[in-house]
Amino acid sequence: MKKPTMAIQLYTLRDHIQTAEDFDKTLERLASMGVADVQISGIGDIPAEKQREILDKHGIKVCVTHKSFDWIKDETDEVVAHHKTIGCDAIGVGSAPGWGRGGFDAVKKFICEAEEVSKKLAANGMTFNYHNHAFEFYRMDDCKFSMMDMLLDRTDPALFNFIPDVAWIDYGGADPVAVLKKMKGRVKVLHFKDYTFDNEGRRRFVSLGRGNVDLRACYEAACELEIPYIAYEQDLDWTDGDPFKSTEESWEFMQSLLV
């Protein structure tokens, strides 16, 4: 079994990558931790050429991105050129747009549009990748199945890939390991995230290894399925309000899995 490469999803540090100067400082800090691969998401208006310059300066590569579906669909040539510049062949969306979720017809329309985009990306040596939240695992009002069922069963495995998020899968009531196995061969980057509940029953994202998700089982599944990358991501809450601290703690946990 091949061990995945560990990476950091920069959305966790989004407040610190809004300018070229801050992007440079953030990558410098990550490189000092031993990070050599990142996902770019939530970045500021920094030209692709400048992003690549800073990435190369710190010896960091981009394994996948998150971009808006509308931009990918409406400006595909521009998207391809952008990703060629930053050296990334995997283009991701954070979720389906509002019009493409919630019911059979809406999801069907999203799948059709996504696969048309995927064909254009594939012609340029790139892939389309879908990142889930929890709502994809809830049964849709007009169906006896979920949106994720449709994404898995009604898309072309050669065109439609996934960026599975283990915390959102777990929170959505599904078994992350079982879902990963259903996605076999369709995952380049797996998101590691963890969460717990506070005393009032509210969900709180926490550093890896401090919550409810069986991350070791997910890691073993990633090895078995030969998923190339695992990227740490945290959406909303940070340990002591410090995203760098949570990133450092989570990176240490990820390294412990490799032993």
ChimeraX attribute file (.defattr): number of C-alpha atoms within 10 A of each C-alpha:
attribute: neighborCount
match mode: 1-to-1
recipient: residues
	/A:1	10
	/A:2	11
	/A:3	18
	/A:4	22
	/A:5	18
	/A:6	23
	/A:7	28
	/A:8	27
	/A:9	26
	/A:10	25
	/A:11	23
	/A:12	21
	/A:13	23
	/A:14	18
	/A:15	15
	/A:16	22
	/A:17	23
	/A:18	15
	/A:19	14
	/A:20	18
	/A:21	12
	/A:22	14
	/A:23	24
	/A:24	20
	/A:25	16
	/A:26	18
	/A:27	23
	/A:28	18
	/A:29	14
	/A:30	22
	/A:31	15
	/A:32	11
	/A:33	12
	/A:34	12
	/A:35	20
	/A:36	19
	/A:37	23
	/A:38	25
	/A:39	23
	/A:40	23
	/A:41	20
	/A:42	19
	/A:43	20
	/A:44	15
	/A:45	11
	/A:46	14
	/A:47	13
	/A:48	16
	/A:49	12
	/A:50	15
	/A:51	19
	/A:52	19
	/A:53	15
	/A:54	20
	/A:55	22
	/A:56	12
	/A:57	12
	/A:58	18
	/A:59	14
	/A:60	20
	/A:61	19
	/A:62	21
	/A:63	24
	/A:64	28
	/A:65	22
	/A:66	22
	/A:67	18
	/A:68	14
	/A:69	21
	/A:70	11
	/A:71	11
	/A:72	21
	/A:73	16
	/A:74	11
	/A:75	11
	/A:76	16
	/A:77	13
	/A:78	12
	/A:79	17
	/A:80	20
	/A:81	13
	/A:82	16
	/A:83	19
	/A:84	16
	/A:85	16
	/A:86	21
	/A:87	16
	/A:88	19
	/A:89	20
	/A:90	22
	/A:91	24
	/A:92	25
	/A:93	22
	/A:94	17
	/A:95	20
	/A:96	21
	/A:97	14
	/A:98	9
	/A:99	12
	/A:100	18
	/A:101	19
	/A:102	19
	/A:103	16
	/A:104	18
	/A:105	13
	/A:106	16
	/A:107	21
	/A:108	18
	/A:109	13
	/A:110	20
	/A:111	20
	/A:112	13
	/A:113	14
	/A:114	21
	/A:115	17
	/A:116	13
	/A:117	20
	/A:118	25
	/A:119	17
	/A:120	18
	/A:121	22
	/A:122	14
	/A:123	9
	/A:124	14
	/A:125	12
	/A:126	19
	/A:127	24
	/A:128	25
	/A:129	27
	/A:130	20
	/A:131	19
	/A:132	23
	/A:133	19
	/A:134	17
	/A:135	19
	/A:136	22
	/A:137	20
	/A:138	17
	/A:139	16
	/A:140	16
	/A:141	11
	/A:142	11
	/A:143	10
	/A:144	9
	/A:145	15
	/A:146	20
	/A:147	23
	/A:148	19
	/A:149	14
	/A:150	15
	/A:151	20
	/A:152	17
	/A:153	11
	/A:154	13
	/A:155	16
	/A:156	14
	/A:157	15
	/A:158	14
	/A:159	20
	/A:160	22
	/A:161	27
	/A:162	25
	/A:163	26
	/A:164	25
	/A:165	24
	/A:166	27
	/A:167	28
	/A:168	24
	/A:169	22
	/A:170	21
	/A:171	20
	/A:172	17
	/A:173	12
	/A:174	16
	/A:175	16
	/A:176	24
	/A:177	20
	/A:178	11
	/A:179	16
	/A:180	24
	/A:181	14
	/A:182	12
	/A:183	17
	/A:184	16
	/A:185	15
	/A:186	22
	/A:187	21
	/A:188	20
	/A:189	28
	/A:190	26
	/A:191	22
	/A:192	28
	/A:193	24
	/A:194	27
	/A:195	22
	/A:196	16
	/A:197	13
	/A:198	9
	/A:199	6
	/A:200	6
	/A:201	8
	/A:202	9
	/A:203	13
	/A:204	16
	/A:205	22
	/A:206	24
	/A:207	25
	/A:208	26
	/A:209	19
	/A:210	15
	/A:211	17
	/A:212	17
	/A:213	23
	/A:214	17
	/A:215	23
	/A:216	12
	/A:217	12
	/A:218	19
	/A:219	21
	/A:220	16
	/A:221	18
	/A:222	25
	/A:223	16
	/A:224	15
	/A:225	20
	/A:226	17
	/A:227	22
	/A:228	17
	/A:229	23
	/A:230	27
	/A:231	25
	/A:232	27
	/A:233	27
	/A:234	26
	/A:235	14
	/A:236	12
	/A:237	17
	/A:238	18
	/A:239	15
	/A:240	9
	/A:241	10
	/A:242	11
	/A:243	22
	/A:244	17
	/A:245	14
	/A:246	23
	/A:247	24
	/A:248	15
	/A:249	17
	/A:250	24
	/A:251	22
	/A:252	14
	/A:253	16
	/A:254	23
	/A:255	11
	/A:256	9
	/A:257	13
	/A:258	11
	/A:259	5
